[in-house]
């Protein structure tokens, strides 16, 4: 045998690859079907639509959670609350407080979800277009997303919002990509 033949991976016809240990030849069809479903799931999860939806839903949840936590620290004048809720039972007062908290959670969650979905969608499209996963993607996506979010305030604000969001996105990505000192 030629020494270079030892370095070549064996080639098998499609559908005739060796089965994992413990599977028999009669299990091949089920194994191949499961493998096909797994490939579809991976393709779906790597799609820009799925990443955008996941970021939006995650942002909605995080925003709602932050709003719920901040509602517990909200300071309100008890005398003002007594005047506006005069004649209400304790159950009615509690219902009003919970409705108000729910509206705040929805409003904040919607904002976080919009920002998360916008950023994730733009970053995914940029990454797919460039076919690279580096620091340029989050910075460029941050610049575009910041500009889009501040577009109603004029061109100066859109540019400034883009720069600020780009810097924030770059800083977060640098922090997430940094090498752990434990690995040394």
LINLIN-V824057 format. One line per field, one symbol per residue. ss: DSSP state (A for helix, B for strand, O for the rest). phi: phi as a letter, one per 40 degrees, with the letter a starting at -180 (. if undefined). burial: + if it has 9 or more other ideal C-beta (glycine too) atoms within 8 Angstrom, else -. Layout:
ss: ???
phi: ???
burial: ???
//
This chain:
ss: OOAAAAAOOOOOOOOOOOOOOOOOAAAAAAAAAAAAAAAAAAAAAOOAAAAAAAAAAAAAAAAAAAAAAAAAAOOOOAAAAAAAOOOOOAAAAAAAAAAAAAAAAAAAAAAAAAAAAAAAAAAAAAAAAAOOOOAAAAAAAAAAAAAAAOAAAOAAAAAAAAAAAAAAAAAAAAAAAOOOAAAO
phi: .cdcccccccbbcdgbccccdgbbcccdccccccccccccccccccccccccccccccccccccccccccccbccbccccccccbcgcccccccccccccccccccccccccccccccccccccccccccfabbccdccccccccccccbccchcccccccccccccccccccccccccccccc
burial: ------------------+-------++--++---------------+-+++++++++++++++-+++--+---------+---+------++--+----+--++++++++++++++++++++++++-------++++++++++++++++------++++++++++++++-+++----------
//
